[in-house]
Amino acid sequence: MDFFHNLSKPEMEVQQHETVISFFNDLGIAENHSTYALEKLINADSRYLRDMKLNTQAVLNSSNLSKKEAYLLALATAINEKNDILSKAFEALARNENANDNEIAEVAACVGVMATNNVFYRFRHYMHTVDFYDKQPAGLRMSVMMNPVLGKEFFELLSLALSALNGCERCVTSHEASVKNHGASEARIFDAIRLVSVIKSLCVVL
């Protein structure tokens, strides 16, 4: 039987608070941080908070990603989802793994570029029966994609992960092929996608 099911409601709430505080300490988030969704989970008999903590720990400790890469992928997700608390937390964790100003800025730039591309190419994909749209030049500057400071393979992995987050099938297919061409394994790609999916859910709750 699940341990939490043997606790009274006051004991449950204490355990939930302790889980959240421990999790916040891991991420470097202030213990008093709260959101509507988080309060509801703490006050209810919800096992999701433990799952959220364990899932986050698991994806951030992938054997196919370095700590720095994992935190930068998490940072990209937080920026993409407009979560300032987690953006600052993951930036700090990435800097602890020697990420520098240029690398942090490039992550933010990649989020911006993919926000453009994912809308534009998703539209083209939806309108695949209309030849006109595919024949028009995009006319969009994307110089950040050339010679990225993070390296082409990781920049493509970031682009793939963000495209998956934003739901652009054409971009996902293109970047998945590109990142493989630059040497990434399917296991590495899988773990990157798993990471951003978990961090997206974290952005919703926190």
C-alpha positions in Angstrom: 0.0 0.0 0.0 1.2 3.5 -0.8 2.8 5.2 2.3 0.7 8.3 1.8 -2.6 6.4 2.1 -1.7 5.6 5.8 -1.5 9.2 6.8 -4.1 11.6 8.1 -4.9 14.7 6.1 -2.7 17.0 8.4 0.1 14.5 8.1 -0.4 14.3 4.4 -0.2 18.1 4.0 3.1 18.1 6.0 4.5 15.4 3.8 3.4 17.3 0.7 5.0 20.6 1.9 8.2 18.7 2.8 8.3 17.2 -0.7 7.8 20.6 -2.3 10.4 22.3 -0.1 13.0 19.6 -0.8 12.3 19.9 -4.5 12.6 23.7 -4.5 15.9 23.4 -2.6 17.2 21.0 -5.4 16.2 23.6 -8.0 17.3 26.7 -6.1 13.7 28.1 -5.9 12.6 30.1 -2.9 10.6 27.9 -0.4 7.7 30.4 -0.2 7.1 30.2 -4.0 3.5 29.2 -4.7 1.0 29.0 -7.6 -2.7 28.2 -7.8 -2.0 24.7 -9.1 0.6 24.0 -6.5 -1.6 25.0 -3.6 -4.4 22.7 -4.9 -2.0 19.8 -5.2 -0.5 20.4 -1.7 -4.0 20.7 -0.1 -5.4 17.5 -1.7 -4.5 13.9 -1.4 -2.3 14.1 -4.5 0.6 11.8 -5.3 1.5 13.9 -8.3 3.9 16.1 -6.4 6.1 13.1 -5.6 5.9 11.9 -9.2 6.7 15.4 -10.4 9.9 15.5 -8.3 11.0 12.0 -9.2 10.3 12.5 -12.9 12.3 15.8 -12.9 15.2 14.2 -11.1 15.2 11.3 -13.5 15.2 13.4 -16.7 17.8 15.8 -15.4 20.2 12.9 -14.7 20.1 11.2 -18.1 23.1 9.1 -19.0 22.8 10.4 -22.6 23.0 14.1 -21.7 25.6 16.0 -19.7 24.4 18.0 -16.7 25.0 21.2 -18.6 23.1 20.0 -21.6 20.2 18.8 -19.4 19.9 22.2 -17.7 20.1 24.1 -21.0 17.3 22.0 -22.4 15.3 22.6 -19.3 16.1 26.4 -19.6 15.0 26.4 -23.2 11.7 24.8 -22.2 11.1 27.2 -19.3 11.8 30.2 -21.6 9.5 28.7 -24.3 6.7 28.3 -21.7 7.3 31.8 -20.4 8.1 30.6 -16.8 10.5 33.2 -15.3 10.9 31.3 -12.0 12.1 28.1 -13.7 14.1 30.1 -16.3 16.1 31.7 -13.6 16.5 28.4 -11.7 17.7 26.5 -14.7 20.0 29.3 -15.8 21.7 29.2 -12.4 22.0 25.4 -12.5 23.5 25.6 -16.0 26.0 28.3 -14.9 27.0 26.0 -12.1 28.0 23.6 -14.9 30.1 26.3 -16.6 27.5 27.6 -19.1 28.5 31.1 -20.1 26.7 34.3 -21.2 27.0 33.4 -24.9 25.6 29.9 -24.4 22.7 31.1 -22.3 21.9 33.8 -24.8 22.1 31.3 -27.7 19.5 29.1 -25.9 17.2 32.1 -25.7 17.8 32.9 -29.4 17.1 29.3 -30.3 13.7 29.5 -28.5 13.0 32.6 -30.5 14.0 31.1 -33.8 11.9 28.0 -33.2 8.9 30.1 -32.2 9.1 31.6 -35.7 9.9 28.5 -37.6 7.4 26.3 -35.9 4.5 28.6 -36.7 5.7 29.2 -40.3 6.5 25.6 -41.3 3.5 24.2 -39.4 1.3 26.4 -41.5 3.0 25.2 -44.7 2.5 21.7 -43.6 -1.2 22.2 -42.9 -1.5 23.8 -46.4 0.3 21.0 -48.2 -2.3 20.9 -50.9 -1.6 24.6 -51.8 1.5 24.8 -53.9 1.8 28.6 -53.7 2.8 28.6 -50.1 5.6 26.1 -50.5 7.0 27.9 -53.5 7.4 31.2 -51.7 10.8 32.0 -50.1 10.6 32.2 -46.4 12.5 35.6 -46.3 13.4 35.1 -42.7 16.9 35.7 -41.3 18.2 32.9 -39.0 21.9 33.6 -38.7 22.0 32.3 -35.2 21.7 28.8 -36.7 25.0 29.1 -38.4 28.1 28.1 -36.4 26.3 28.1 -33.0 28.5 28.5 -29.9 26.9 25.4 -28.4 28.0 23.3 -31.4 25.8 22.3 -34.3 24.7 18.9 -32.9 23.4 20.3 -29.6 21.8 23.3 -31.3 20.0 20.9 -33.6 19.0 18.9 -30.5 17.6 22.0 -28.9 15.7 22.9 -32.1 14.3 19.4 -32.3 13.1 19.5 -28.7 11.5 22.9 -29.0 9.8 21.9 -32.3 8.3 18.9 -30.4 7.1 21.2 -27.7 5.5 23.5 -30.2 4.0 20.7 -32.3 5.5 21.3 -35.7 5.7 18.0 -37.5 7.8 19.3 -40.4 10.3 20.9 -38.1 10.5 17.8 -35.9 11.2 15.5 -38.9 13.8 17.9 -40.3 15.7 18.5 -37.1 15.6 14.8 -36.1 17.3 13.9 -39.3 19.8 16.8 -38.9 20.8 15.9 -35.3 21.4 12.3 -36.3 23.6 13.5 -39.2 25.6 15.3 -36.6 26.2 12.2 -34.6 23.4 12.0 -32.1 22.0 8.6 -31.1 18.3 7.8 -30.9 18.7 7.3 -27.2 20.1 10.8 -26.8 17.2 12.2 -28.8 14.7 10.2 -26.8 16.1 11.5 -23.5 16.0 15.1 -24.7 12.4 14.8 -25.7 11.5 13.1 -22.4 13.2 15.9 -20.5 11.4 18.8 -22.2 8.1 17.0 -21.8 8.6 16.7 -18.1 9.9 20.3 -17.7 6.8 21.5 -19.6 4.6 19.9 -17.1 6.7 21.5 -14.3 6.2 24.9 -15.9 2.4 24.3 -15.8 2.4 23.6 -12.0 5.1 26.0 -11.0 
